């Protein structure tokens, strides 16, 4: 298990939202973070070269493919962060869902839910 995965589980446990069922999502999230960090190091090595000449014409410039991949990874990381409850919005949703699961239904609510 990698450092990011361990830290993510520890953070979720501290927040009281960790469940073993989340492990696969945590592994994917951790892999995305690792990829992002690796690509960010590459971008730093290139001295943050955001545009590069096209192969056909050196006068024409295009956005570095590395930038596009980083942007996609950022979006994916945010999506997983929300799903795992690691953002304020995601945390609220998970804790609200947990409260609803633990909420005991009244006799009337039980009877109404059984009508379906």
KOLLO-501480 format. One record per residue (C-alpha): x, y, z; residue number from 1. Coordinates in Angstrom, 3 decimals. Layout:
BEGIN
DRENDO       xx       yy       zz resi
DRENDO        X        Y        Z  NUM
...
***
This chain:
BEGIN
DRENDO       xx       yy       zz resi
DRENDO    0.000    0.000    0.000    1
DRENDO    1.407    3.385   -0.964    2
DRENDO    1.898    6.437    1.228    3
DRENDO   -0.937    8.382   -0.417    4
DRENDO   -3.356    5.501    0.069    5
DRENDO   -2.401    5.166    3.752    6
DRENDO   -2.730    8.918    4.303    7
DRENDO   -6.119    8.998    2.576    8
DRENDO   -7.428    6.166    4.764    9
DRENDO   -6.035    7.871    7.863   10
DRENDO   -7.726   11.151    6.905   11
DRENDO  -11.032    9.395    6.301   12
DRENDO  -10.768    7.535    9.617   13
DRENDO  -10.109   10.818   11.431   14
DRENDO  -13.216   12.257    9.785   15
DRENDO  -15.193    9.164   10.760   16
DRENDO  -16.190    8.322    7.182   17
DRENDO  -13.859    5.451    6.252   18
DRENDO  -15.444    2.192    5.131   19
DRENDO  -13.530   -0.822    3.736   20
DRENDO  -15.939   -0.700    0.772   21
DRENDO  -14.155    2.501   -0.314   22
DRENDO  -10.768    0.776   -0.692   23
DRENDO  -10.973    0.347   -4.475   24
DRENDO  -11.901    4.004   -4.957   25
DRENDO   -9.108    5.003   -2.569   26
DRENDO   -6.625    2.972   -4.654   27
DRENDO   -7.758    4.684   -7.861   28
DRENDO   -7.656    8.106   -6.170   29
DRENDO   -4.140    7.405   -4.875   30
DRENDO   -2.997    6.359   -8.350   31
DRENDO   -4.386    9.584   -9.818   32
DRENDO   -2.521   11.639   -7.206   33
DRENDO    0.720    9.760   -7.962   34
DRENDO    0.314   10.340  -11.712   35
DRENDO   -0.442   14.003  -11.109   36
DRENDO    2.634   14.435   -8.912   37
DRENDO    4.864   12.675  -11.478   38
DRENDO    3.586   14.851  -14.317   39
DRENDO    3.915   17.982  -12.218   40
DRENDO    7.596   17.113  -11.643   41
DRENDO    7.985   16.752  -15.435   42
DRENDO    6.389   20.162  -15.930   43
DRENDO    8.797   21.691  -13.402   44
DRENDO   11.743   20.068  -15.216   45
DRENDO   10.553   21.711  -18.433   46
DRENDO   10.552   25.024  -16.553   47
DRENDO    6.766   25.221  -16.895   48
DRENDO    6.817   25.220  -20.666   49
DRENDO    3.097   25.493  -21.369   50
DRENDO    3.242   25.904  -25.129   51
DRENDO    5.500   24.253  -27.663   52
DRENDO    6.047   24.519  -31.409   53
DRENDO    3.977   22.274  -33.627   54
DRENDO    5.799   19.547  -35.547   55
DRENDO    4.758   20.940  -38.933   56
DRENDO    5.617   24.568  -38.461   57
DRENDO    7.943   25.996  -35.833   58
DRENDO    6.180   29.375  -36.137   59
DRENDO    2.947   27.794  -34.904   60
DRENDO    2.521   26.973  -31.225   61
DRENDO    0.251   24.552  -29.385   62
DRENDO   -0.540   23.736  -25.781   63
DRENDO    1.756   21.087  -24.346   64
DRENDO    0.010   17.696  -24.110   65
DRENDO    1.308   17.517  -20.540   66
DRENDO   -0.914   20.465  -19.609   67
DRENDO   -3.994   18.722  -20.993   68
DRENDO   -3.256   15.560  -19.032   69
DRENDO   -2.696   17.561  -15.833   70
DRENDO   -6.023   19.368  -16.312   71
DRENDO   -7.839   16.056  -16.783   72
DRENDO   -6.152   14.551  -13.729   73
DRENDO   -7.143   17.583  -11.624   74
DRENDO  -10.787   17.098  -12.566   75
DRENDO  -10.629   13.356  -11.873   76
DRENDO   -8.920   13.928   -8.516   77
DRENDO  -11.600   16.441   -7.519   78
DRENDO  -14.340   13.980   -8.505   79
DRENDO  -12.803   11.204   -6.406   80
DRENDO  -12.101   13.627   -3.534   81
DRENDO  -15.788   14.538   -3.465   82
DRENDO  -16.901   10.899   -3.645   83
DRENDO  -14.595    9.937   -0.776   84
DRENDO  -15.707   12.861    1.383   85
DRENDO  -12.354   14.626    1.267   86
DRENDO  -13.804   18.013    0.310   87
DRENDO  -16.294   20.033    2.363   88
DRENDO  -19.095   19.270   -0.126   89
DRENDO  -18.244   15.573   -0.298   90
DRENDO  -17.896   15.325    3.485   91
DRENDO  -21.318   16.908    4.013   92
DRENDO  -22.940   14.522    1.551   93
DRENDO  -21.384   11.439    3.135   94
DRENDO  -22.195   12.504    6.691   95
DRENDO  -25.767   13.412    5.690   96
DRENDO  -26.137   10.008    4.027   97
DRENDO  -24.740    8.299    7.130   98
DRENDO  -27.203   10.179    9.356   99
DRENDO  -30.072    9.105    7.119  100
DRENDO  -28.928    5.476    7.280  101
DRENDO  -28.805    5.590   11.068  102
DRENDO  -32.050    7.484   11.444  103
DRENDO  -34.735    5.259   12.883  104
DRENDO  -38.029    5.428   11.066  105
DRENDO  -41.172    6.157   13.003  106
DRENDO  -44.031    3.635   12.826  107
DRENDO  -45.871    5.916   10.391  108
DRENDO  -42.793    6.273    8.147  109
DRENDO  -42.313    2.502    8.168  110
DRENDO  -45.948    1.931    7.222  111
DRENDO  -45.776    4.514    4.436  112
DRENDO  -42.524    3.090    3.051  113
DRENDO  -44.050   -0.408    3.000  114
DRENDO  -46.907    0.787    0.775  115
DRENDO  -44.617    0.823   -2.275  116
***
